[in-house]
């Protein structure tokens, strides 16, 4: 049954949380330290801490939560900004995903982008070089998890727990990914149309069976997590699993879906990009080459997606390399498409600059 915002579970703990939040807001406002807090924040689910969660120091109501993954044999951290609605956007990280926080929180300013939008933000943590895939073999890299079954987690295990603990719908979601995450976002959206209603790829590798890509991805994966082996992820170059995970070859699965694509021409912006280039020439060249590779594949993918009947919006900035200077503004541009694709969103929520209840390490 489809979950609606009016049918969300409100536990006794959640009710107490809102009361305490309202009290703290009132006191803080009286002391002049929470001027940005809304007087209606007591009815704001963003200030309610979820089960098995603690407050993040990223502000913007972001929580650090832990969820069971029987498929991976461990608990997986997921950072969440909750809302009053049952809609959610899943935010996938890049090839160098850390084991302690999702880069969208600290590098992508995700809290600021969606701070007053009535949408849950779901950010899985970890999985460097793993492409959010169900691996066919063991993971030999020096990061975690060691038994990657990300597709199972993101499309089965996690949605069940989000529905039970946060009232988040299993069928009212968008998914966004950058670089490695862009590849995964399109694959997951195509295979799980019941779960995802919109997909965004920022600088993704969207034609992974293109000549030379097997070796290129192997090199990149080993850079992201030393010891990672593409053979263990998708099998040999002729394994059917490899072809099942090429977004371009499976583009017909996105017929009718809103798709946002972005990739730049790989020209440094003359500011921080140029500074980074001089500080790290090898990294600077890599940023240019990676973005040009992503752009060429995104152009091919766009053409195929339009022919397949997907509802495509594409952005190709002339200036931009493979880094957050490009991805942050592109997410802002994709935001309307994400929000418009989902149901039950009441926009906006009470105004907050991010330094209200979300930044107080509340004990509830």
C-alpha positions as CSV (number, residue, x, y, z in Angstrom):
1,X,0.0,0.0,0.0
2,X,1.3,3.5,-0.9
3,X,2.3,5.5,2.2
4,X,1.1,9.1,2.4
5,X,2.3,11.9,4.6
6,X,-0.9,11.9,6.5
7,X,-0.4,8.2,7.3
8,X,3.1,8.5,8.7
9,X,3.7,6.8,12.0
10,X,4.1,9.1,14.9
11,X,5.6,7.3,17.9
12,X,5.4,8.4,21.5
13,X,9.1,9.2,21.2
14,X,8.5,11.4,18.2
15,X,5.7,13.3,20.0
16,X,8.0,13.9,23.0
17,X,10.7,14.9,20.6
18,X,8.6,17.6,19.0
19,X,7.6,19.0,22.4
20,X,11.2,19.1,23.6
21,X,12.2,20.7,20.3
22,X,9.6,23.3,20.7
23,X,10.7,24.1,24.3
24,X,14.4,24.3,23.3
25,X,13.5,26.5,20.3
26,X,11.5,28.9,22.5
27,X,14.3,29.2,25.1
28,X,16.9,29.6,22.4
29,X,14.9,32.3,20.7
30,X,14.4,34.1,23.9
31,X,18.2,34.1,24.5
32,X,18.7,35.4,20.9
33,X,20.7,32.3,19.7
34,X,18.1,30.8,17.4
35,X,16.8,33.8,15.4
36,X,16.4,31.7,12.2
37,X,14.2,29.1,13.9
38,X,10.6,29.1,12.8
39,X,7.8,29.5,15.4
40,X,6.2,26.4,13.8
41,X,9.2,24.2,14.2
42,X,7.4,22.1,16.9
43,X,5.5,20.5,14.0
44,X,8.6,19.9,12.0
45,X,9.7,16.3,11.6
46,X,13.3,17.5,10.7
47,X,13.9,18.0,14.4
48,X,12.9,14.4,15.3
49,X,15.8,12.0,15.8
50,X,15.2,8.6,14.1
51,X,15.9,5.2,15.6
52,X,19.5,4.2,15.9
53,X,20.6,7.7,14.9
54,X,22.6,10.6,16.4
55,X,22.8,14.2,15.3
56,X,25.5,15.0,12.8
57,X,27.8,18.0,13.2
58,X,26.9,19.1,9.7
59,X,23.8,21.0,10.9
60,X,20.8,21.2,8.6
61,X,19.0,18.5,10.6
62,X,21.3,15.8,9.3
63,X,21.3,12.6,11.3
64,X,23.9,9.7,11.3
65,X,21.9,6.5,11.3
66,X,22.7,2.8,11.2
67,X,20.7,0.1,9.3
68,X,21.0,-3.7,9.2
69,X,22.2,-5.3,6.0
70,X,21.9,-9.1,6.2
71,X,23.2,-9.3,2.6
72,X,26.4,-7.5,3.5
73,X,26.6,-9.0,7.0
74,X,27.0,-5.7,8.8
75,X,25.3,-2.5,9.7
76,X,25.5,0.3,7.1
77,X,25.7,4.0,8.0
78,X,23.2,6.2,6.2
79,X,23.0,10.0,6.8
80,X,19.4,11.3,6.7
81,X,17.6,14.7,6.7
82,X,14.0,13.8,7.3
83,X,10.9,15.8,6.4
84,X,7.1,15.8,7.0
85,X,6.4,14.0,3.7
86,X,7.0,10.4,2.6
87,X,9.1,11.4,-0.4
88,X,12.8,10.9,-0.5
89,X,15.9,11.5,-2.7
90,X,18.7,9.1,-2.5
91,X,22.2,10.7,-2.9
92,X,25.0,8.5,-4.1
93,X,28.7,9.4,-3.6
94,X,31.6,9.2,-5.9
95,X,34.5,6.7,-6.4
96,X,36.4,7.8,-3.3
97,X,33.4,7.5,-1.0
98,X,34.5,7.7,2.7
99,X,33.6,5.2,5.4
100,X,32.6,8.0,7.9
101,X,30.4,10.4,6.0
102,X,28.8,10.9,2.6
103,X,30.5,13.6,0.6
104,X,27.3,15.3,-0.2
105,X,27.0,16.5,3.4
106,X,30.4,18.3,3.7
107,X,31.5,18.9,0.1
108,X,28.1,19.1,-1.7
109,X,26.2,21.4,0.7
110,X,23.3,19.1,0.5
111,X,21.7,20.5,3.6
112,X,21.6,23.9,2.1
113,X,20.1,22.8,-1.2
114,X,17.1,21.0,0.3
115,X,17.0,22.6,3.8
116,X,13.4,23.9,3.5
117,X,12.1,21.4,1.0
118,X,9.6,18.8,2.3
119,X,11.6,15.9,1.1
120,X,13.7,13.3,3.0
121,X,17.4,13.1,2.0
122,X,19.0,9.6,2.2
123,X,22.8,9.4,1.9
124,X,24.5,6.0,2.2
125,X,28.0,6.1,3.6
126,X,30.9,4.0,2.4
127,X,31.5,1.8,-0.7
128,X,34.5,3.4,-2.3
129,X,35.1,1.9,-5.8
130,X,32.0,-0.4,-5.4
131,X,29.6,1.3,-7.8
132,X,26.7,0.6,-5.5
133,X,26.4,-2.8,-7.1
134,X,25.8,-6.4,-6.0
135,X,29.3,-7.8,-6.5
136,X,29.8,-11.2,-8.0
137,X,32.9,-11.8,-5.9
138,X,34.6,-10.6,-2.8
139,X,35.9,-7.1,-2.4
140,X,39.7,-7.0,-2.1
141,X,40.0,-3.2,-1.6
142,X,41.3,-1.5,1.6
143,X,37.9,0.0,2.4
144,X,34.5,-1.3,3.4
145,X,32.1,-3.1,3.2
146,X,33.9,-6.3,2.3
147,X,30.9,-8.1,0.8
148,X,29.3,-5.4,-1.4
149,X,25.6,-6.0,-2.0
150,X,24.6,-2.4,-2.5
151,X,21.7,-2.9,-4.9
152,X,20.1,-5.3,-2.4
153,X,20.6,-2.9,0.4
154,X,19.4,0.2,-1.4
155,X,16.4,-1.3,-3.0
156,X,15.2,-3.9,-0.5
157,X,16.8,-3.8,3.0
158,X,17.0,0.0,3.4
159,X,13.6,0.9,2.1
160,X,11.9,-1.5,4.5
161,X,13.7,0.0,7.4
162,X,13.1,3.6,6.2
163,X,9.4,2.9,5.9
164,X,9.2,1.4,9.4
165,X,11.4,3.9,11.2
166,X,10.9,7.2,9.2
167,X,7.6,6.8,7.3
168,X,9.5,7.1,4.0
169,X,7.7,5.6,1.0
170,X,9.1,2.7,-0.9
171,X,7.6,4.0,-4.1
172,X,8.0,7.8,-4.0
173,X,11.7,8.5,-4.5
174,X,14.3,10.1,-6.7
175,X,18.0,9.1,-7.0
176,X,21.0,11.2,-7.7
177,X,24.6,10.2,-8.2
178,X,27.9,11.8,-9.1
179,X,30.7,10.1,-11.1
180,X,30.5,6.4,-10.0
181,X,27.2,7.2,-8.3
182,X,25.8,8.6,-11.6
183,X,26.4,5.2,-13.2
184,X,24.7,3.4,-10.3
185,X,21.8,5.9,-10.2
186,X,20.8,5.2,-13.8
187,X,21.2,1.4,-13.3
188,X,19.2,1.3,-10.1
189,X,16.4,3.6,-11.5
190,X,16.0,1.5,-14.6
191,X,15.8,-1.8,-12.7
192,X,13.6,-0.5,-9.9
193,X,10.9,1.7,-11.6
194,X,8.5,1.0,-8.7
195,X,10.9,2.7,-6.2
196,X,12.4,5.6,-8.2
197,X,10.4,8.2,-10.2
198,X,13.3,10.5,-11.2
199,X,17.0,10.0,-11.7
200,X,20.0,12.4,-12.0
201,X,23.5,11.6,-13.2
202,X,26.2,14.2,-12.7
203,X,29.4,13.3,-14.6
204,X,28.5,9.7,-14.6
205,X,30.2,7.0,-16.7
206,X,27.2,6.0,-18.8
207,X,28.7,3.6,-21.4
208,X,30.8,1.3,-19.3
209,X,31.3,-1.4,-22.1
210,X,32.8,1.2,-24.5
211,X,36.3,0.0,-25.7
212,X,38.9,0.7,-23.1
213,X,36.5,1.3,-20.2
214,X,37.1,-2.1,-18.5
215,X,40.8,-1.2,-18.0
216,X,40.0,2.5,-17.3
217,X,37.6,1.5,-14.6
218,X,40.0,-1.0,-13.1
219,X,42.6,1.7,-12.8
220,X,40.2,4.2,-11.3
221,X,38.8,1.6,-8.8
222,X,42.3,0.7,-7.6
223,X,43.0,4.4,-7.1
224,X,39.8,4.8,-5.0
225,X,40.4,1.6,-2.9
226,X,43.7,-0.1,-3.3
227,X,43.2,-3.8,-4.3
228,X,39.7,-3.3,-5.7
229,X,39.2,-5.5,-8.8
230,X,36.5,-4.9,-11.5
231,X,36.6,-8.7,-12.2
232,X,35.1,-9.2,-8.7
233,X,32.4,-6.6,-9.4
234,X,31.0,-7.4,-12.8
235,X,33.0,-10.5,-13.9
236,X,35.1,-10.9,-16.9
237,X,34.9,-8.5,-19.9
238,X,32.4,-10.9,-21.6
239,X,30.4,-11.6,-18.5
240,X,26.6,-10.8,-19.0
241,X,26.7,-9.0,-15.6
242,X,29.0,-6.4,-17.1
243,X,26.6,-5.6,-19.9
244,X,23.6,-5.6,-17.5
245,X,25.4,-2.7,-15.7
246,X,26.1,-0.5,-18.7
247,X,23.5,2.3,-18.5
248,X,23.5,3.0,-22.2
249,X,22.8,-0.6,-23.1
250,X,19.8,-0.6,-20.7
251,X,18.5,2.9,-21.5
252,X,15.1,1.5,-22.7
253,X,14.2,0.8,-19.1
254,X,13.9,4.5,-18.4
255,X,11.1,5.1,-21.0
256,X,8.9,7.9,-19.7
257,X,11.0,8.7,-16.6
258,X,12.3,12.2,-15.9
259,X,16.1,12.1,-16.3
260,X,18.6,14.9,-15.6
261,X,22.1,14.6,-17.1
262,X,25.0,16.9,-16.6
263,X,28.7,16.8,-17.6
264,X,31.1,19.6,-18.5
265,X,33.7,20.1,-21.2
266,X,36.6,19.7,-18.8
267,X,37.8,23.3,-19.0
268,X,39.1,24.6,-15.6
269,X,37.2,27.6,-14.2
270,X,40.2,29.8,-13.7
271,X,39.7,30.0,-10.0
272,X,39.9,27.1,-7.6
273,X,40.2,24.6,-10.5
274,X,43.3,26.4,-11.7
275,X,44.7,26.6,-8.2
276,X,44.2,22.9,-7.7
277,X,45.9,22.2,-11.0
278,X,49.1,24.0,-10.0
279,X,49.0,22.4,-6.5
280,X,48.4,18.9,-7.9
281,X,49.2,18.7,-11.6
282,X,48.4,15.0,-11.8
283,X,45.1,15.4,-10.1
284,X,44.4,18.5,-12.2
285,X,44.9,16.6,-15.4
286,X,42.9,13.6,-14.1
287,X,40.0,16.0,-13.3
288,X,40.0,17.3,-16.9
289,X,40.3,13.8,-18.5
290,X,37.7,12.2,-16.3
291,X,35.2,15.0,-17.0
292,X,35.8,14.8,-20.8
293,X,35.3,11.1,-20.7
294,X,32.1,11.5,-18.7
295,X,30.8,14.2,-21.0
296,X,31.4,12.1,-24.2
297,X,29.5,9.2,-22.7
298,X,26.7,11.4,-21.4
299,X,26.2,12.9,-24.9
300,X,25.9,9.4,-26.3
301,X,23.6,8.4,-23.5
302,X,21.4,11.4,-23.9
303,X,20.8,10.6,-27.6
304,X,19.9,7.0,-26.8
305,X,17.7,8.0,-23.9
306,X,15.7,10.4,-26.0
307,X,15.2,7.7,-28.7
308,X,14.1,5.3,-25.9
309,X,11.4,7.8,-24.8
310,X,12.9,9.1,-21.5
311,X,12.1,12.6,-20.5
312,X,15.6,14.0,-20.6
313,X,17.0,17.4,-19.4
314,X,20.7,17.8,-20.2
315,X,23.2,20.4,-19.0
316,X,26.7,20.7,-20.6
317,X,28.6,23.6,-19.1
318,X,31.6,24.7,-21.1
319,X,33.5,25.4,-17.8
320,X,34.0,22.6,-15.3
321,X,36.1,19.6,-14.4
322,X,35.5,16.5,-12.4
323,X,34.9,18.0,-9.0
324,X,32.5,19.7,-6.6
325,X,32.8,23.1,-8.2
326,X,30.7,21.6,-11.0
327,X,28.5,19.2,-9.1
328,X,27.1,21.6,-6.5
329,X,25.5,24.1,-8.9
330,X,24.3,21.2,-11.2
331,X,22.4,19.7,-8.2
332,X,20.7,23.1,-7.7
333,X,19.7,23.1,-11.3
334,X,18.3,19.5,-11.0
335,X,16.4,20.3,-7.8
336,X,13.1,21.4,-9.5
337,X,12.9,18.3,-11.6
338,X,13.6,16.1,-8.5
339,X,10.8,17.8,-6.4
340,X,8.3,17.9,-9.3
341,X,8.6,14.2,-9.9
342,X,7.5,13.2,-6.3
343,X,4.1,13.2,-4.6
344,X,2.9,14.6,-1.2
345,X,5.6,17.4,-1.0
346,X,4.4,20.5,0.7
347,X,6.8,23.2,-0.1
348,X,8.4,25.0,1.6
349,X,8.9,23.8,5.2
350,X,9.4,26.4,8.0
351,X,12.4,28.5,7.1
352,X,15.8,27.6,8.6
353,X,19.3,28.6,7.7
354,X,20.6,25.3,9.1
355,X,21.7,26.7,12.4
356,X,18.4,26.0,14.2
357,X,17.4,22.7,15.8
358,X,19.5,20.7,13.4
359,X,22.7,22.1,14.8
360,X,21.8,21.6,18.5
361,X,22.9,18.1,19.5
362,X,19.6,17.3,21.0
363,X,19.3,14.3,23.3
364,X,16.2,12.8,21.9
